[in-house]
Structures are given as structure tokens and as C-alpha cells.
């Protein structure tokens, strides 16, 4: 079984690659290393340093009989998506379509797409949001993700490959890149260990549904192994404020400074909470890590890797 993982040197992608290799799959990674790290690459995988926009992408499909594609590669910096929207569209939409077209052309049986629950639903009208919640993205990034979901289901009808969409809540854990501006936990942990000031945008009472990376990988593997199709939130169904995250990490990492509160950034949600009941019913999956345990494990990893 040959599995292609785009963004396989990144945070979520690299963890999935490791698990797939443990399961005995042959894994091919595509990553341009713009935000992914060489140190995340599994040595048992075949690696192509390549951009998903490349015309040479077809060669990967020609060289390997790809059965399944997991698509994580994306421009994920919210600030860049607002200031460089043409680049954002080029990577997240055109690049993704390039991948999907090649997957269809070369007979890939199934595709799995890393989408985003919070970014797609926008400011929620129901809590927690189910997969049927209205999709009203308030950022170009959210629009990109929703657009690719539509392309995937269109291509499913046209070419018959199976499709599953993962709408993640806020994923955190070891290997999250603190330079990406996409993960508050990793940014806080990195700055705390260096005893640097920490900025919180808004009053810190905005909430997110923080889900630990190993739970996320468990969920994706359940969907993959059970061949379950559809759109699935991957979440805990529990809210935590940014202030709570700050104080738990500060306690774990012995950080003594107070945060600096700045004006809220445009396009960011005040509250996000997702239901994973559909995924539980379909596969039996439930998250197992409580937030303090997950943050402790994340903090320990950052101590070892970002001294």
C-alpha cells in the first residue's frame, strides 16, 4: 500500500507519516520545507522536496502507484493570508487542485484532506458546531479550505475516488513549529523557555477547542483503516481560553512574566467549539488526552528541542 502525504515534514503530517510506517505502509512525502522541518522526516519514507504547485508533481504519481493521498501541505499563517492573498490562493487553492487533478488522473483510490473546523464555520451560531453547521469563513484561509472541500466532492462524483475531510479544531503537541504563527501553544512554549515577553491578541478570553496531536492521528487512522467516508470534525468538544492555556503552560515551564495584551487581530474568532459525535458514531474514536496532560507532554518536548 503506497500512501502519499503532502506536508509530511510538517507538524500533523509528520506524526501521521510515523504512524502509517508503523502500520507497514509505504509512505511517499512531498514537502517544500517552507514551514516543515527536515528533522521531522521519517527516514523510512521516500521524500520529494517539491511544491504542490509544481508541474513535476505528476512524476511522483508516475514513479509510484499511489493508493491513498493525505493532503496537509498549505500556507497556514493567518497574517500572511491577509497580507499576501494572491500567494495564499496560489498555494492553497491552485496547489491543491494540481494535486487533486493528478490524483484523479493516476487512479488514486482515496483522498484525505486536512481542513479546518474553526476557520470554515466562522463565528458559530451553535455550540458545539456539528458538521452541518453553516459554513461562513471569515478569513481567506477558511475560504481556501472550504473551496478544496468542494473540489474534492466534485472530483469524487466525476472520478469515483473515496473522499474524507478532517475538520480539525486547534491541534497542538510536539513538533508544532513556533515560527508558523498558527499554534498558540507552540508559540507560548517557545517564548516561555527563552524567557521572552508573550503577546496575547484581544483580552485572552477567546476560546478554542484544543485537541492533542496523538488523538488527532488516532482519529485519522481510524477513518483510514475503516474506510469511512465523509466530513468529520476532530475535536474534544471542550473549550479553553487563551488565558487558561497561558497559565497552565507558565506553571509547567516555570515562566514568571505576565502576558502583554494587544488589539485583537482581524479574521480571528472569539469562540470555537466543535462536536466530534459524528466521528465517534462512525468509528468509535474519542480523544483520550486531557488538556493539562497534553500541555505537560508538549512542554517537555519543547524543553528538549527548543532550549
VENMO-V447627 format. One record per backbone hydrogen bond with DSSP energy under -1.0 kcal/mol. NH is the residue of the N-H (numbers start at 1). CO is the residue of the C=O. E is the energy in kcal/mol with one decimal. If there is no record, write none. Layout:
NH|CO|E + NH|CO|E
This chain:
3|26|-3.1 + 4|68|-2.9 + 5|28|-3.0 + 6|70|-2.4 + 7|30|-3.0 + 10|7|-1.8 + 14|10|-1.8 + 15|11|-1.1 + 16|12|-2.0 + 17|13|-2.5 + 18|14|-2.1 + 19|15|-1.7 + 20|16|-2.8 + 21|17|-2.4 + 22|18|-2.0 + 23|19|-1.6 + 24|21|-1.7 + 25|20|-2.4 + 26|1|-2.5 + 28|3|-2.8 + 29|46|-3.6 + 30|5|-1.9 + 31|48|-1.9 + 37|9|-2.3 + 40|37|-1.5 + 41|38|-1.6 + 45|42|-1.9 + 46|27|-2.5 + 48|29|-2.8 + 50|48|-1.2 + 54|51|-2.0 + 57|54|-1.3 + 59|56|-1.6 + 60|57|-1.2 + 61|57|-1.0 + 62|58|-2.2 + 63|59|-2.4 + 64|60|-1.2 + 66|64|-1.6 + 67|2|-2.5 + 68|2|-1.6 + 69|110|-2.0 + 70|4|-3.0 + 71|112|-3.1 + 72|6|-1.2 + 81|77|-2.1 + 82|78|-1.0 + 83|79|-1.8 + 84|80|-3.1 + 88|84|-2.2 + 89|85|-2.5 + 90|86|-2.2 + 91|87|-2.4 + 92|88|-2.7 + 93|89|-1.8 + 94|89|-2.2 + 95|90|-1.3 + 97|93|-2.7 + 98|94|-2.3 + 99|95|-1.8 + 100|96|-2.6 + 101|97|-2.9 + 102|98|-1.8 + 103|99|-2.5 + 104|100|-2.5 + 105|101|-2.6 + 106|102|-2.3 + 107|104|-1.2 + 108|103|-2.6 + 109|67|-1.3 + 110|67|-1.4 + 111|162|-2.6 + 112|69|-2.8 + 113|164|-2.2 + 114|71|-2.3 + 115|113|-1.1 + 115|166|-2.7 + 117|168|-2.5 + 120|116|-1.5 + 121|117|-2.4 + 122|118|-1.5 + 129|273|-3.1 + 133|130|-1.7 + 143|139|-2.0 + 144|140|-2.5 + 145|141|-2.1 + 146|142|-2.2 + 147|143|-2.4 + 148|144|-2.2 + 149|145|-1.9 + 150|146|-1.9 + 151|147|-2.2 + 152|148|-2.6 + 153|149|-2.1 + 154|150|-2.1 + 155|151|-2.8 + 156|152|-2.0 + 157|153|-1.6 + 158|154|-2.0 + 159|155|-3.2 + 160|156|-2.0 + 162|109|-2.7 + 164|111|-2.1 + 165|230|-2.9 + 166|113|-3.0 + 167|232|-3.1 + 168|166|-1.1 + 169|234|-2.0 + 170|209|-1.9 + 172|211|-1.8 + 176|173|-1.5 + 180|177|-1.5 + 187|183|-2.2 + 188|184|-2.6 + 189|185|-2.6 + 190|186|-2.4 + 191|187|-2.1 + 192|188|-2.7 + 193|189|-2.1 + 194|190|-1.0 + 195|192|-1.4 + 196|191|-2.9 + 200|260|-3.0 + 202|262|-3.4 + 207|270|-1.9 + 208|240|-2.3 + 211|170|-2.5 + 213|172|-2.2 + 216|212|-1.9 + 217|213|-2.5 + 218|214|-2.1 + 219|215|-2.2 + 220|216|-2.4 + 221|217|-2.5 + 222|218|-2.1 + 223|219|-2.0 + 224|220|-2.6 + 225|221|-3.2 + 226|222|-2.1 + 228|223|-1.9 + 230|163|-1.5 + 232|165|-2.8 + 234|167|-2.1 + 240|208|-1.9 + 242|206|-1.6 + 243|204|-2.4 + 245|241|-2.0 + 246|242|-2.4 + 247|243|-2.4 + 248|244|-2.4 + 249|245|-2.4 + 250|246|-2.7 + 251|247|-1.9 + 252|248|-2.4 + 253|249|-2.8 + 255|250|-2.4 + 260|198|-3.1 + 262|200|-2.7 + 268|265|-1.3 + 275|129|-2.9 + 280|276|-2.3 + 281|277|-2.5 + 282|278|-2.0 + 283|279|-2.5 + 284|280|-1.9 + 294|290|-2.4 + 295|291|-2.8 + 296|292|-2.2 + 297|293|-2.5 + 298|294|-2.2 + 299|295|-2.7 + 300|296|-2.3 + 301|297|-1.8 + 302|298|-2.3 + 303|299|-2.0 + 304|300|-1.5 + 305|301|-1.7 + 306|302|-2.7
